[in-house]
Each structure stands twice: as structure tokens, then as C-alpha cells.
Amino acid sequence: MSFFYVSSVIGTRTTGGGYATAQTGSFAALGTANVYASIMLAIADGASDADAALVSDAHAHATAATNTLTGGTVTELVIQCVDDLNCDIESTGAIEYCSGTTADITFGKLLTSIGVDFHTADLISIVGSGSAVRFFDCTLKLLTANNYFAMTIDGVFVELNNCIVDFNYYNSKFLVAGGSELRLNGGSVIATTDTTLNYLTSTWFSNAGGVVSASGCDMDAITVAIIGNAGGSLMSDDMIDVTIDGCKLHSSVAFNNETFQSKNQKISVTRSGSSSASAEYQCHYHSRGGVLDDSTAFYRTASQPFPDSNQKISYKCLTDTNASRGIPFEFKLPSAFAELSAALTDTIRLYIMSSTSIDDGDVFVKLTYPDGTNKYLLNTIYSISDPHSPLRTAGALTTSTEPWTNRTTENLYQIDLDTSVNPGIDCVPDITVYVAIPSTAIYFCSTVDVVS
């Protein structure tokens, strides 16, 4: 492992490699001949696998050319900001700036940046198949309009931890494609100049698609849709896998603005929004065939309220024209601990309300849980036999007598899944609901009961 020291203020070194051990004291004490003027120069002189490029917090390097930062091929290169007066102490505020309007800041291979800021008048892009680039406590700024933070090469992985991504203008965004993955952990996505953004990411999701996840990220600046203009075409849109949890969202933002056409396209948003009051029960899920949202308009009177808000809810399923017996809309229903080993508590019961009369082929359920004897093996039971067969004759759903608040004339049903036929252990079983009837609104109680 070698240590390369970088400061645009004093650096003149271009050859000779890094130190074998970490240094102490100030950059001035290291001497101009032992310090590089830019991170690129340190990389050009050998900073690579398992090395550290330690950048003074007084560093402010600018170039009009493309700024290419390439990491290791086997293990990561770490770029870290340190105190100018004490180069063994972590800091923040070092800046790499690419001023050329057609020159990018590019990152590639295995690279981690800690506390270093990157500003560009053009694009930020991740290059090289399989590159894994992580940022901690960094600010990344795109200074001109209609630009992108792009990860569109095969299998790229990008992780932003407690970072600020400043797109500056409303029409800039992330681009995700080529089977790439973007993770946002904490931090924020903002637009200093225009104050608002249209999308977190838009179009693309081509060439194998991509994965996006955000946790604890402030995305209040996004006002049109989290995912824009993607998913509506079988020909151009591939996998879309988006998960948002515990994030601040603008009060008017949509989750996405096209109807997903493929089974491997989905967005899940939980515990997110603009209001603390509804955060604990907020839920949105969209995949091919329909949308699921939390609803306070109707709920089973005997359901359990959420502890912080004391609010009772149901989950409103609204299918689109794609829902069918062959490819139904499916979603996971929140479950509860069940003593499946006991005869008095070995049946899971779901409650349903619908203004449309539905049968047991329109809505059916799969329950998965560990086997009572071979605990390493999961049992799977369905609420009906041959649920996907076009030859099956639909039967009636069991009518429920449980009252629902705000109900008038809607139909009430219940579905029981009896595990005694395949005994299980005490656990939290996995519940998957399938809705095969198109263009229909159906409400599911948020509380699952365990009965005999």
C-alpha cells in the first residue's frame, strides 16, 4: 500500500510514486516535490490497487479537459480529503473541477472517494464494465443545464453515502442503464440554480435496465416524478427496479409517469413523503398490472392502528388493463408473527373489500413458511388449486361479516390459508397476493389475522 499526497496549492511532483507509510504534519512540511498538483497526476504515477490518494482540504484543482479518475483493478483506490495542516486527520472540502463544457469527470474501476467534492460543467460518468465507485461525504455538482450523472455501462455500481448531488438545473438527472445499480444512502439531491428538478432519473433503463435504491435521502427538490418517461414501452425499456425507503419527498411529486409493461419493472416507495404524520404507513408499489397504495378512506374497523399516528389504513389495489389470469398483478402483503405450530393459530386470514363482485380466481393468495419438520425447506400453499390455469372454473370467495369504516354497499370477503395440511413452525409467513381482474379497485386490510 502506498500513500500519495495531493494539493493544487503546492504540488509539483509527477514521478517517483507514493510513500510506503502514512505521513503526519502539514502538506507544506512534506514539500512541493513530494506532493502532486492533481489526483490525476497521482494516478498517472501509479496510485492504484489498495493505495490511498490523500488530498489537502485546501486543494482546488481545475482543468478544461476531461478529468479521468481510474481506480484499482483488484482492490479499490481510496481518494480521501485530509487536513492541510495535519495530513493524518480526515477532513472535507477538497475540490476537483472540470471547467470544459464538453469535458466530463469520469470515474472507473474500483474507487472510493471520501470528503472530496467534484464539480463539472459537463457530465459525471462512470466508465468501464463492472466498475464499482463509492462516495462518502462528497458534493457532486453539475454546473450546466440538461446534463447527467450517468452509469450506463455493463454492471456498473455507484453508491453515494451522505453526499449532496447538486444538478443545479431542472432538466439534469441520473441516467441508469446497462444493468447498473445506483444506491443513495442519506444525503440529498438538489438543484441550486432552478431550485427544483423534474426527475431523479428519466428515460434510459435500456440495455438490461438498472436498479436504483434510496434510503434516508432528501429528494424534496424533485417535483414531477421520481422515475420519468420509462416503463411504457416493451421495445425500449428493460428492467426497472426502484426502491425508496424513508426519504423526504415533495408533496406533489409522482412516483412514476408511465404504466409499466414488463414483469421485471417495479417501483416500491415506503415510509417516505412530505408529512411526518403519514410516514409510518406510507406505501406505494407499482409493477406490471397495477398499483398498490396506502388508503385512509376505508379500513376494517377491527384492524390495528399504526402506533405513532394511531391511524388505521387499508391497502388500495388498482389494477390496469394488463392484469390477467395468466399474468396477474402481484404484491407482498405485510404479515405478522404466527404460531403455525399450534392448531388454534395455524390459519392466516385476509380481509378484502371491493365495490366490484369478485371471485376466487380474481384474487388469490400464496403463503410461504418454513416446514415444521424440515425447517430449511419452505412450504407453499395457495388459496385455490391450479390458480393460473385457464381451465379452472372460478368459485365464490367467502363472505366476511367484519365491518369496514366508511363502507356503504361494497362487497366484503375473506380468504383463509390453512397451514395444517403442511404444518409449519412459528414464524412470520410470507404473503403474496395475486389480482387477475383488470381495471378494478380492491381494498386489502392492513392487519392479517391468525385464527384456528
N, C-alpha and C positions, 0 to 999 in steps of 0.2 A: 504494500500500500504506500502510495506517495501523496504528498501534500503540496498543492500548487497554490500560490498566493497571488491575488488579482486586485489591482487598483488602477483605475484610469488616471488617478491623480499623480502617481509617481512611477508607474510601471514602465520598464524598458526591456525586460527580459523576453527573448524569443526562442532561445535554445538552452539546453542543459538539464531539462527535466525538473521534477519536483524534489522536495525534501523527503528524506526517509522517515522522519519523525515530525510530529506536530510541533510548531514553534509557539513561542509566547512573546509578549511585548507588542510594540506598535509596528505598523507597516513601515513607518519611517526608519525604525531601527533595523528592519530586515534589509533595507537598502533598495534603491531603484533597480539595481542589476539582478535582484532576486525576486522581483515582482513583475507579473505580466500586466499589460495595459488592458487586456480584454479576456473574457472567458474563452473565446475562440482561439486566441493565441496559446492559452494553456492546453487546450485540447489538441491543437496542432503540434504541440511539443510533447505529446504523449499522455496527457491526462485521460484515463480510460477506466477499465475494469477495476473496481474496488478502490479507486482513488478518490481524493477529495479536492475540489477547487474551492478555496476559501476566499470569499470576496469581501473587501472592505465596505462598510456601510457608507463610506464617502464616495464609492465608485459610481460613476455616471458615464458609461461608455456609449457613444453614438456612432452609427455608421449609416451611410446611404445605401450600402449593399445588403444583400441577403445575409442575415445573421444565422448561421447554422451551428447548432449545438448538438453534438452527437455523443451519446453515452457509451457504456461498455457493451460488449457482445455476450459475455457470460455472466458477469455481475454488474451492478449499477455503478455509474459515476455519480457522486454526490456533489452538487453545487450548493454551497451554504454561505449565507451572509454572516460576517463576524464584525466585531467592534474594531474600528480603525486603530484605536489606541491599545486594545488588548485582543490580539488576534486568536486567542483561545476561548473567547466568550461569544456566544451566539448573539446575533442582532438582526435587524431588518432594515430595508430601505435602499439597498444597492439597486442600481437601475441599469438595464441593458436596453438601449433604444435604437430601433431601426427606423430611420427617417425617410428612406426611399419609398415613394408611392407605389412602386411596382416590386419592391423587395420585401420578402417575408422574414419573420422569425420562425425558424423551423427547429423542431426537436426530433431526435431519432434514437433508436436502440433502447438501452436500459439506462434511465436517467431520473434522478431525483433532485429537485430544487427546493431549498429551504430559505425563506426570507428574502429572496431576490425578486425584484419586480421586472417585468418585461413590457415594453411599450413599442407599438409598431404603427406606422402609417399605412400598412397594408394588412396582410393576413398573418395569423398564427396557425401553423400547420404541423401535424405530426406525420413524419415520413418513415418509410421502412416497414415492411411486413413484420408483424409481431412485436413492434416497439411497445415498451411499457414506460410511460412518463408520469411521474407523480410530482405534485406541487404542494408545499406546506407553507402557509402564511405568506403567500405571494399576492401581488396585484398584477393582473394581466390586462393591458389596455389596448384596444383597437381605436385608433385616433381618427380614422376617416369613415365616411358613410358606406353602407352596403358592403361590409366586409365580414369575414368569417373566422371562427376558431374551428379549424377543420381537422377531422380524423376520419379519413375516407379510404385508407389503405388497409389491406387484409389484416384482420386480427389485432388492430391497434388497441391499446388500453391506456386510458387517461384518467387520473384521479386528482381531484382538486380538494384539498383539505384546509378549511378555514381561509379560503382565498377570496379575493374580490376580483370578479371578472367584469370589467367596465367596457361595454360595447359602444358607449358614447352616443350612438345614433339608433333610431327606432328600427331600422331595417337590417341591422347586423345580428348575427346569431351563431350558434353552434351548427356544424354540419357533421352528421354521423352516418357512416355507410361502411360497406366492405366487411361486415361482421365485427365492427369496432365496438368498444364499450367506453362510456363516459360515466364517471361517478363524481357527484358533488356532495361532499360531506361538510356541512356548516358553510360559513361564508355567505356571499351574496352575489347576485347577478344584477348589474345596474346599467344605466345609460346616463352619464353625467350631462352631456350636451342636450339631448332631447328629453331627458327625464324618464321617458317610457320606452319600452321595447314591444315590438309586435309578438315575437315568439321566442321561446327558449331554443327550439330547433324547428326547421321548416324544410319541406321538400326532402330530397335525398332518401335515406333509408333504402338505398338501392344496392345492388351487388352483394347480396346476402343480408342487407339490413344492418340493424345495430341495437345496442342495449344502452339505456340511459337510466340512472338511478340518482335520486337526490334525497338527502336526509338532513333536516335541520338547516336548510338553505333559505335565505331571504330572497324570494323571487317576486316581490311586490311590484317591481318595475314592469313586469310583463303584463300587458293589458288585453291582448287579443286572444291568444291561445298558447298553452304550453307546447303542444305539438301542432304545427300548422301545415296544411296542404300536403298531407301524407296519409296513405292508407286507403284512398278511394279508388286506386287502380290496381288490378291484378297484374297488369303488364309492367308497371314501372316501380311499384312499391313492394319491397320484400319484408323480412321480419322487422317488426316494431315491438320492442319490449321495454316499456317505460314504467318506472316505479317511483312515486313521490310519497314521502312519509315525513310528517312533522315539519312541513315547510310553510313559510309565510307566503300567501298568495294574494294577488289583487282581488278586490271584491267583485269585479266584473269579468275576470278572465275565464275563458272557456278552457276545458281540458284538451280538446282537440276539435277540429272543424271539418272532418270528413268521416264518412261511415266506413269502418274497416271491412275489407273484403276477404281477407285471408285469416285462417285459423291461428296463425302464428303472429298476429298483430294484436297487441293489447296495451292498455294503459291502466294503471292502478294508482289511485290517489287516496291516502288515508291520513287522518289527524292533521289536516292542512287547511288553510283558509285565511280569512282576514279577521275572524272573530274568535276570541278565546272561549266564548260560551259554547260554541258548537264543535270545537276542535276534537274533543274526545270521541265523538261518534261520527265525525265526517267520514264519508266513504263514497268513492266513485270507482267504477270498473267498467271498461268498455272493451269488447272484443267482437269478433265476427258474430253477428246475430242479435246483439242488443247491448243495453246499458243498464248498470245497477247503480242506484244512488240511495243514500240515506233519506228518510222522509219522516217528518214530524206531523204530517197531515193525518195519517192513520196509524194506529198501533193497537196491538192486543192489550186489553185493559189490564190483564194479569201479568204482562211482561215485566221484566226487571228494568228499572231506570238506570241510566249511567250515573256513576257515583258523584262526579263533580258537579254536573249540571242538573242532576235529578230529572233528566229528560228521558222519556220513553220514545222509541222510534220503531219504524219498520224499514225494510229494505225494498225499495221500489224497483222492480224489474220491468223494463220497457223493451220489448223485442222489436226488431226491424223486419223488413221483408225477407232477409236471409235466413231467419230461424226456420228450421225444418226438422222432421224426424231423423233424416239422415245426418244432418249437421246442426244439432240444436245449439242454442246459446247456453253456455255453461259457466258457472261461477262457484266459488267456495263460500259456504255459509259459516259464519263464526260458530264455533262449537262450545262445549262445556265439559267439565270433568264428569265422567260417568262410571259408576261401579258396575261394569258389564259382567263381572263375575257373579253377581247376585241376581236371583230370579226377580226380585222386586224392582230392579233398576237396570234391566237388560234391553229395554226398548227405547229408542230415540224417536221423539215426536216433533214434527214440524207443523207450524200453523200458517195457513195461506188465506188471503182474501183477494177476490177478483170480481169485477163487475161483469166479466165475460164468464159464461159457464164453461168450465174446463174439465177434462177427463184425465185418467192416469197415464195417458200417452202424451198429453200436452205438457205435463210437469211430472218428472220422475227424479229419483234421488239415488245416489250411490253413497254407501257408507263403508269406510275403510278403517280397520282397527287391528291391533296385534292379536294373534291367535292365543287362546287360553292355555294351550299345551306347548306348541312350538312358537314361542314368543318372538322369535326372529322373523316369523312369516306373517304377513298381513292377510287378514280375511277381507273379502269384498262381497258385499251384498247389495242388491238393487231393490227398490220398492216394487218393481214389476219384473217379470221374466221377459227375456228377449226384447229389451226396450227399444232397440234400433231397427227391429225387423219390420219391413213393410207388410208382412203377412199377419202381424199380430192385430187382434181385434181389441180396441180400446175398451176399458172398463171404467166404472164410476169411481171417483175419488170419495173417500169417507167424508161425510158432512161433519163439521165441527159446530159445537154449541157455545164455544168460547166467545164472549163479547169483544168487539173492537171499538175503541173510542172514535167517534165521528163517522162511524159506518151508518149507512141508510138502508139500501137494499142489496148491497154487494153479497156475493156468494162466499161462504166460509167453508174451508176444507182443512183436513189434517192428513198428514202422511206419517205412518208408523214404520219403523225399521226394527224388526225383532231379531236380535243377535243370538237368541237361544238356539237357532238352527246351526250356528257356527260360533260357539261360546268364545268370548274374548276376555281380556284382562281389564282391570280398572285403568282408565286412560282418558285422554281427550281425543275422541274419534274424529276422523276427517270426513267432512260432509261436502259432497259435490252435487249441486242442483243443475238439472237439465231442463230447459224450457224450449219446447219444439213448436209451439204455436206462434205464428208471425204476428207482428203489429198489434201486440196486446200488452196491457199494463197489469202486472200481478204484484201483490204485496206479500212479503215474507216476514213473519215475526222475527225480531232480533234475538228472542230468547228461545232456546231449544230446550224442551223438557225431557226428563228421563223418567219413564214410567215402567210399570210391570207388564 
